[in-house]
Structure formats: structure tokens, C-alpha cells
Amino acid sequence: MNVSTLQTCFNIREPFCIIAGPCSAESSRQVIETARKLRNIPFVKVFRAGIWKPRTHPSDFEGVGARGLAWMKKVREETGLLPAIEVARPVHVEQALKNNIDILWIGARTTVNPFLVQEISEALAGTDVTVMVKNPLNPDLGTWVGAMERLNKNGIRKIVAIHRGFSFFRRSPFRNAPMWEIPIELKRLYAKLPVIVDPSHICGKKDLLVKVSQRAIDLEMDGLMIETHIHPSQAKTDREQQITPEALKRLVSRLVFREKQLRKDFREKPAQLRTEIDKLDWELLDILSRRMEIVKEIGVYKKENNITILQIKRWREIIENRLMNGKNLGLEKAFLQKLLEIVHDESIRVQTRIINNEEREQ
């Protein structure tokens, strides 16, 4: 993917951004009053609100619809915050573009549907709008990347990934399991792709927001999306996870932001050491490869001479000898024994295939 940087996407100088606002736009007054209280909070540059709400049950509040777009325009005019809304159909895109909405996002339930993503991508073709893509409900990096690729193929260059956690059936303190390894892998694959974390949907409740927000910062994510409502207890959707603007300000004040220069200095020595580790890993892989070639030769010899695969006396000697040498080298016994067992199991598997005429060209 050819994606822009965060600064280009949001037209701001700060490398870190907070997106805040209510889960749902409920009234003009609610939207504007929330935005007024958010505009002076550090890092808040984008105002989010759901205009069309995808709900499980049709009797639930499904948003105010297109009339809420005028409220979002007023937010930008009065506060300078960039409005962001969710779109799930091409008609949503058309109406949002007519009202000059700066940022659109594709929700988790839509990301998983390639047909809808394709239709939305085609509706956006030729525009310069920023599009944020939430991860799918299930922990599938390929589906997440695929949705962004569809946008990219239709000429969208301002793309931001939103990590909102994944559905998880085991008991957990989170509404959606963070599974940090997935957004970390996304950042590894696409270094220029901004990744924003949505602690509200990860947590599902207020008391975990600080912890998850700090974790996002420590993992060098590019921003946060936190649902903020002037009266969370009266919210029509997700009231348990929304906080007041005042609570958001307190949350931000508790977060620890590392300066870039400090992080750069901190990385210099680890970078050198990691280079050494990379070199040693290649040497380890080469040694293992050569060892397995010898194991194959031994397997052929055993087959030709009708010798059993497992030589228990030899295995005992290896364990005793290697553990003794490893101890002299400062290696932990439990670690080394586990490593030896893994290598021995693979040797047995390789020789078994040779004995049973199952060896294949690799």
C-alpha cells in the first residue's frame, strides 16, 4: 500500500492525535457542547460521532441519519476540530462528501465484508478524503489489510488503521481483546501507515481506559480514539464506555508521552545489539541446517543396515554431555534441555520419514 503519514492525513503538525466525541450524535446541542469542551484538550484534533449506527437489533437506536451532518459541519466551523463519521454504504459516502466531512471511517462490521468495502472504495474514487479503517471483529490481519488495499487501489492515499480490539469468547477484563501482536505486525509490514488505538471499544468500560491508552503510547501507536459525551449516563449507545470531556482531560494529563529524541537515543545501543543478534541467528540457522543434513545421512545409513531409529544410549550421552557443556557456558539447564529435546524430536521425525520412504525434495 502507498499510504500517507499521519501528519498528512489529519493536516496537523503533531505526530500524536486524539480523536474524541460521542459514540452517537444524538442532538445538535449534545454534539456542539461536547465539541466546545473538547477543543482545548491537548492532542484532540478530530471530533468523532456516529451518524448512522450499525446495531444488532433493529429496535435499537440506529443514529439520527443525514440530518446530523449539519451538526458536524458546525463543529468544524465553530471549534476547528475535524469532523469524522462512520460510513457503511455508498450513499453514506455521497452524503458525507456533499457536506464536506473531512474524515470517514469504516467500522469493524463493514471491514469484514469485501463487497461493501469495494462499493465504498468505488464511491470514494477520485477524492482526497482521509479514510480510517477499523479492524474486523475477528483477529484476521489479512482481512484488515485487504480492506485498506481496496481503498488504495481506488486511489485513496490518506488511510489510517484503527485498532479497536477483537471479539474474544474467553473470560476477559476487556470488551474486545487487544491482541497487541496484530497491530504491531501491521506497523511492521506498513511502516508509514498510521495506527490509532480505540481504547473505548477495547475496554468497554471506563476504569481500564488509562491503562490501555498508556499501553498504546508505549507501543508507539499514533493516536487514540476515545468516546466522549457530555452526559455519558444518558447516552443512547455504549454509555458504559463513554467519559465526559473533563474525564478525558484528566486521562490525558495522566499519560506519559516519550519525546522522540529520547526514544532515538535509547534505541542506538539496542539497535547495535539487535544487529549482532540478527547475525548470530543466521549462524544458528546455518548450523541447524547443516546438522539436519548429517541427520539425514545417518538415517540413510540406519535404513541400509536395518538399525533402529532411536539409540537411547546415544541420546543419554548427548543430554549429559550437552548439559554439562551448557552449564559451563552459563546456559540454564531447563532452557537447554528443552532446546535439545526439540532438536532431537525433529531428528527422529526426519529419520522416520527416510526409513518409511517418505523423504521428499524440500
LINMOSUL-V876950 format. One record per helix or strand of 2 or more residues. SS is the DSSP state (a for helix, b for strand). FROM is the first residue (numbers start at 1). TO is the last residue. If there is no record, write none. Layout:
SS_FROM_TO / SS_FROM_TO
//
This chain:
a_6_10 / b_17_21 / a_28_38 / b_44_48 / a_65_79 / b_82_86 / a_90_98 / b_103_106 / a_108_111 / a_114_124 / b_130_134 / a_141_153 / b_159_163 / a_180_189 / b_194_197 / a_199_203 / a_206_218 / b_223_228 / a_232_234 / a_239_241 / a_245_254 / a_260_304 / a_312_328 / a_333_355
//
